[in-house]
């Protein structure tokens, strides 16, 4: 290049596009019909130093990029359907449903490979419930890792049902567990809202061979009340099963005629909260979407939290949200230490 100015610009330039803004523009161009016919204006995308971009990516950490960005209208439609779902309590040991169906995990959701696999398994087990709208992004451990039996829980939200998936592992090689299921009870007054529908017990649980048992509940509210309904409750959980002695080396029953004996194991409680109804989605222009809605201002007293970051983190944990400002370390400084 003969032009000294251009040569310096293109060879020595250490800046790069702000990748979050570039991604937003590319997603809009690829998935939103309103943007598809327009050329991407690179001049409108801010440029930052590579060090600044690396620092921003470090703050964001492991947040995955979405698989299916959506238009505002699509997002709102999905959001409406995701806000409804049931919750329940009670004991049930009815027969399991084992029909198969296409997986319908929420479009645009950000899941780990393991969480996605759990959602697919549940969609196949309970295909008559329709697609899975939201699933736990990570399991909730209901036992210590060193105990005789380990149990972890995934929660799967459908349009009118909730399914609890309990992944169980038998860590004792001298016994086999049979007819394994989780008895769920609650003191919350939700009988008029939710009812137990069925359960799928584990027929046989051998040493170190993980399997899953399921408990399903149905929402009893009329269709007109489904939108926006988020029943919450806390459930006491008890693992119930029959114990049969076996040969530790072969894992075969010592006595094929042995009916075993009933036993149970207390688990940690399972909570259903607002966050269980939230499905993580990607919006290619969050600021524009936010500005399109009306704003409501209220004041809340949070005496046990002392910083903005702590308040935001507590809120997003409770509601299953994600803070762009917290991820980019750009929360505003408060004008007052007591009110902000």
C-alpha positions as CSV (number, residue, x, y, z in Angstrom):
1,X,0.0,0.0,0.0
2,X,1.5,3.4,-1.1
3,X,-0.7,5.5,1.2
4,X,1.2,5.8,4.5
5,X,-2.0,6.7,6.4
6,X,-3.9,3.6,5.2
7,X,-0.8,1.4,5.7
8,X,-0.6,2.4,9.4
9,X,-4.3,2.1,9.8
10,X,-4.6,-1.5,8.5
11,X,-1.3,-2.9,9.6
12,X,-0.8,-1.4,13.0
13,X,-4.4,-1.0,14.0
14,X,-4.9,-2.9,17.3
15,X,-8.6,-2.3,17.5
16,X,-11.4,-4.7,16.8
17,X,-15.2,-4.6,16.6
18,X,-17.1,-4.9,19.8
19,X,-18.1,-8.5,19.4
20,X,-21.4,-8.3,21.3
21,X,-22.6,-5.6,19.0
22,X,-21.3,-7.4,15.9
23,X,-23.0,-10.6,17.0
24,X,-26.3,-8.7,17.6
25,X,-26.2,-7.2,14.1
26,X,-25.4,-10.6,12.5
27,X,-28.1,-12.3,14.5
28,X,-30.7,-9.7,13.5
29,X,-29.6,-10.0,9.8
30,X,-29.9,-13.8,9.9
31,X,-33.1,-14.3,11.8
32,X,-35.3,-11.2,11.7
33,X,-37.1,-10.6,8.4
34,X,-37.1,-6.9,9.1
35,X,-33.3,-6.8,8.9
36,X,-32.7,-9.5,6.3
37,X,-33.0,-7.2,3.3
38,X,-30.7,-4.5,4.8
39,X,-26.9,-4.4,4.5
40,X,-25.0,-4.6,7.8
41,X,-23.5,-1.1,8.5
42,X,-20.1,-1.9,10.0
43,X,-19.5,1.8,10.6
44,X,-22.3,1.7,13.2
45,X,-20.5,-1.0,15.2
46,X,-18.1,0.5,17.8
47,X,-14.5,-0.5,17.7
48,X,-12.6,-1.2,20.9
49,X,-9.0,-2.2,21.7
50,X,-8.3,-5.9,21.8
51,X,-7.4,-5.7,25.5
52,X,-10.8,-4.2,26.2
53,X,-12.6,-6.8,24.2
54,X,-10.7,-9.6,26.0
55,X,-11.5,-8.1,29.4
56,X,-15.2,-7.9,28.5
57,X,-15.2,-11.5,27.4
58,X,-13.5,-12.5,30.6
59,X,-16.2,-10.8,32.7
60,X,-18.9,-12.6,30.7
61,X,-17.2,-15.9,31.4
62,X,-18.9,-19.1,30.3
63,X,-22.2,-17.6,29.1
64,X,-23.1,-19.6,26.0
65,X,-24.2,-17.9,22.8
66,X,-27.7,-19.0,21.8
67,X,-28.6,-21.5,19.2
68,X,-31.7,-19.7,17.9
69,X,-31.9,-15.9,18.2
70,X,-35.5,-14.7,17.8
71,X,-37.4,-11.6,16.7
72,X,-39.2,-9.5,19.3
73,X,-42.6,-10.9,18.2
74,X,-41.3,-14.5,18.4
75,X,-39.8,-13.8,21.8
76,X,-43.0,-12.4,23.2
77,X,-45.0,-15.3,21.9
78,X,-42.7,-17.8,23.5
79,X,-42.5,-15.8,26.6
80,X,-46.3,-15.9,27.0
81,X,-46.4,-19.6,26.8
82,X,-43.4,-20.1,29.2
83,X,-44.9,-18.2,32.1
84,X,-47.6,-20.8,32.7
85,X,-47.2,-24.1,34.6
86,X,-48.1,-26.3,37.5
87,X,-46.7,-27.3,40.8
88,X,-47.5,-30.0,43.2
89,X,-47.1,-32.3,46.2
90,X,-48.3,-35.7,47.3
91,X,-47.5,-39.4,47.0
92,X,-48.2,-41.3,43.9
93,X,-47.0,-44.7,42.5
94,X,-49.1,-45.0,39.4
95,X,-47.9,-46.7,36.3
96,X,-45.4,-45.0,34.1
97,X,-46.0,-43.6,30.6
98,X,-43.3,-44.6,28.1
99,X,-44.5,-43.3,24.8
100,X,-42.1,-41.3,22.6
101,X,-42.3,-38.0,20.9
102,X,-40.2,-35.2,19.4
103,X,-38.3,-33.1,21.8
104,X,-39.7,-29.7,22.4
105,X,-37.2,-27.9,24.7
106,X,-37.7,-24.2,24.7
107,X,-36.3,-22.6,21.5
108,X,-33.3,-20.4,22.1
109,X,-32.6,-21.8,25.5
110,X,-29.0,-22.1,26.7
111,X,-28.4,-25.5,28.2
112,X,-25.5,-27.7,28.9
113,X,-25.3,-31.0,26.9
114,X,-26.3,-32.9,30.0
115,X,-29.3,-30.7,30.8
116,X,-30.4,-30.8,27.1
117,X,-30.2,-34.6,27.3
118,X,-32.4,-34.7,30.4
119,X,-35.0,-32.5,28.8
120,X,-35.1,-34.8,25.7
121,X,-35.5,-37.9,27.9
122,X,-38.4,-36.3,29.7
123,X,-40.1,-35.1,26.5
124,X,-40.0,-38.7,25.3
125,X,-41.3,-40.1,28.6
126,X,-44.2,-37.6,28.7
127,X,-44.9,-36.8,25.1
128,X,-48.6,-36.3,25.8
129,X,-47.8,-33.2,27.8
130,X,-46.5,-31.4,24.7
131,X,-43.1,-29.8,24.4
132,X,-40.8,-29.0,27.3
133,X,-40.9,-25.2,27.8
134,X,-38.2,-24.9,30.4
135,X,-35.8,-27.2,32.2
136,X,-33.3,-26.9,35.0
137,X,-30.0,-25.8,33.5
138,X,-28.2,-27.8,36.3
139,X,-29.3,-30.5,38.8
140,X,-30.1,-29.9,42.4
141,X,-28.3,-32.3,44.7
142,X,-30.6,-33.9,47.3
143,X,-27.9,-35.9,49.0
144,X,-24.2,-35.6,49.9
145,X,-21.9,-37.2,47.3
146,X,-20.4,-39.7,49.8
147,X,-23.7,-41.2,51.0
148,X,-25.1,-44.7,50.3
149,X,-27.5,-43.4,47.7
150,X,-27.1,-40.2,45.7
151,X,-30.0,-38.3,44.2
152,X,-30.1,-35.2,42.0
153,X,-33.3,-33.5,40.7
154,X,-34.1,-31.8,37.4
155,X,-37.4,-29.9,37.0
156,X,-39.1,-29.8,33.6
157,X,-41.9,-27.3,32.9
158,X,-44.7,-28.0,30.3
159,X,-47.7,-25.9,29.4
160,X,-50.0,-27.6,32.0
161,X,-47.6,-29.9,33.8
162,X,-44.4,-30.1,35.8
163,X,-42.2,-33.2,35.9
164,X,-39.6,-33.9,38.5
165,X,-36.8,-36.1,37.3
166,X,-34.7,-37.7,40.1
167,X,-31.4,-39.2,39.0
168,X,-30.5,-42.0,41.4
169,X,-27.2,-43.9,42.0
170,X,-26.8,-46.9,44.3
171,X,-23.3,-46.8,45.8
172,X,-23.6,-50.1,47.7
173,X,-22.4,-53.1,45.8
174,X,-23.9,-55.6,48.3
175,X,-27.6,-54.8,47.5
176,X,-30.0,-54.1,44.7
177,X,-32.8,-51.5,45.1
178,X,-36.2,-52.4,43.5
179,X,-39.3,-50.3,42.9
180,X,-37.4,-47.0,43.6
181,X,-39.4,-43.8,43.6
182,X,-39.6,-40.5,45.4
183,X,-42.5,-39.6,47.8
184,X,-43.1,-35.9,47.6
185,X,-45.2,-34.0,50.2
186,X,-45.8,-30.4,51.0
187,X,-47.4,-28.3,53.8
188,X,-48.3,-25.6,51.3
189,X,-52.0,-25.2,50.5
190,X,-51.9,-26.0,46.8
191,X,-54.4,-28.9,46.5
192,X,-56.8,-26.8,44.6
193,X,-54.1,-25.7,42.1
194,X,-52.1,-28.9,41.5
195,X,-52.7,-32.6,41.7
196,X,-50.4,-35.6,41.4
197,X,-50.8,-37.3,38.0
198,X,-48.4,-40.3,37.8
199,X,-45.0,-41.6,38.7
200,X,-42.5,-43.7,36.9
201,X,-40.5,-45.8,39.4
202,X,-37.2,-47.5,38.8
203,X,-37.7,-51.3,38.5
204,X,-34.2,-52.2,39.6
205,X,-31.2,-50.1,40.6
206,X,-27.9,-52.0,40.7
207,X,-24.6,-50.8,42.0
208,X,-23.2,-47.7,40.3
209,X,-25.7,-47.8,37.5
210,X,-27.5,-44.4,37.3
211,X,-31.2,-44.4,36.5
212,X,-34.1,-41.9,36.7
213,X,-37.5,-41.9,38.4
214,X,-40.1,-39.3,37.6
215,X,-43.0,-37.7,39.3
216,X,-45.6,-35.7,37.3
217,X,-48.2,-33.1,38.4
218,X,-51.0,-31.3,36.6
219,X,-52.1,-27.7,36.9
220,X,-55.8,-27.4,37.7
221,X,-56.2,-23.7,36.9
222,X,-58.5,-22.8,33.9
223,X,-56.7,-22.0,30.7
224,X,-57.5,-18.3,31.1
225,X,-55.4,-18.2,34.3
226,X,-52.4,-20.1,32.9
227,X,-50.6,-17.0,31.5
228,X,-48.5,-15.5,34.3
229,X,-49.3,-18.2,36.9
230,X,-46.2,-19.3,38.7
231,X,-47.2,-21.4,41.8
232,X,-44.3,-21.9,44.2
233,X,-43.9,-24.4,46.9
234,X,-41.4,-26.5,48.9
235,X,-41.6,-30.3,48.9
236,X,-40.3,-32.8,51.4
237,X,-38.8,-35.7,49.5
238,X,-38.4,-39.3,50.7
239,X,-36.7,-42.0,48.6
240,X,-38.6,-45.3,49.0
241,X,-37.5,-48.7,47.7
242,X,-37.1,-52.4,48.4
243,X,-33.6,-53.7,49.4
244,X,-32.5,-57.1,48.1
245,X,-29.1,-58.6,49.0
246,X,-26.8,-59.5,46.1
247,X,-23.3,-60.9,45.4
248,X,-20.9,-57.9,45.3
249,X,-18.8,-59.6,42.6
250,X,-21.5,-60.5,40.2
251,X,-24.3,-58.2,41.4
252,X,-26.7,-61.1,41.2
253,X,-29.3,-61.7,43.9
254,X,-28.2,-64.1,46.6
255,X,-31.7,-65.6,46.7
256,X,-33.8,-65.2,43.5
257,X,-36.9,-65.7,45.6
258,X,-36.0,-63.0,48.2
259,X,-38.8,-60.4,48.1
260,X,-36.5,-57.9,49.9
261,X,-37.6,-55.5,52.6
262,X,-39.0,-52.0,52.4
263,X,-36.7,-49.1,53.3
264,X,-36.5,-45.3,52.8
265,X,-34.0,-42.6,52.7
266,X,-34.6,-38.9,53.6
267,X,-33.6,-36.4,50.9
268,X,-33.2,-32.7,50.9
269,X,-36.3,-30.7,50.1
270,X,-37.1,-29.6,46.5
271,X,-38.2,-26.0,46.0
272,X,-40.2,-24.6,43.1
273,X,-39.5,-21.0,42.6
274,X,-40.0,-18.2,40.1
275,X,-36.7,-19.1,38.4
276,X,-38.0,-22.5,37.4
277,X,-40.4,-20.8,35.0
278,X,-37.8,-18.8,33.3
279,X,-36.2,-20.1,30.1
280,X,-32.9,-18.3,29.1
281,X,-33.3,-16.7,25.7
282,X,-31.1,-14.4,23.5
283,X,-32.3,-11.0,22.3
284,X,-30.1,-9.5,19.6
285,X,-31.1,-5.9,20.7
286,X,-32.0,-6.0,24.3
287,X,-31.9,-2.2,24.8
288,X,-34.4,-1.6,22.0
289,X,-36.7,-4.2,23.5
290,X,-36.4,-2.7,26.9
291,X,-37.2,0.8,25.7
292,X,-40.3,-0.4,23.9
293,X,-42.0,-1.2,27.2
294,X,-43.5,1.2,29.8
295,X,-41.4,1.7,33.0
296,X,-42.6,1.3,36.6
297,X,-40.5,2.5,39.5
298,X,-40.7,1.2,43.0
299,X,-38.5,1.3,46.1
300,X,-37.6,-1.8,48.1
301,X,-35.7,-2.1,51.4
302,X,-33.0,-4.7,51.4
303,X,-31.2,-4.3,54.7
304,X,-29.3,-7.6,54.5
305,X,-27.6,-6.6,51.1
306,X,-25.0,-3.9,51.1
307,X,-23.9,-3.4,47.5
308,X,-25.6,-3.0,44.1
309,X,-23.8,-6.0,42.8
310,X,-25.0,-8.1,45.7
311,X,-28.6,-6.9,45.1
312,X,-28.5,-7.7,41.4
313,X,-26.9,-11.1,42.0
314,X,-29.6,-12.0,44.6
315,X,-32.3,-10.9,42.2
316,X,-31.1,-12.8,39.2
317,X,-30.6,-16.0,41.3
318,X,-34.2,-15.7,42.6
319,X,-35.8,-15.0,39.2
320,X,-33.5,-17.0,36.9
321,X,-32.3,-13.8,35.1
322,X,-29.0,-12.6,33.7
323,X,-27.6,-9.1,34.1
324,X,-25.7,-7.6,31.2
325,X,-24.3,-4.8,33.4
326,X,-23.1,-7.3,36.0
327,X,-21.4,-9.4,33.4
328,X,-19.6,-6.5,31.8
329,X,-18.8,-5.0,35.2
330,X,-20.5,-1.7,34.3
331,X,-23.1,-1.3,37.0
332,X,-23.4,2.4,37.9
333,X,-21.8,3.7,41.2
334,X,-24.5,4.7,43.7
335,X,-24.9,8.4,44.7
336,X,-25.7,7.3,48.3
337,X,-24.6,4.3,50.3
338,X,-28.0,4.0,51.9
339,X,-30.3,4.6,48.9
340,X,-29.6,3.9,45.3
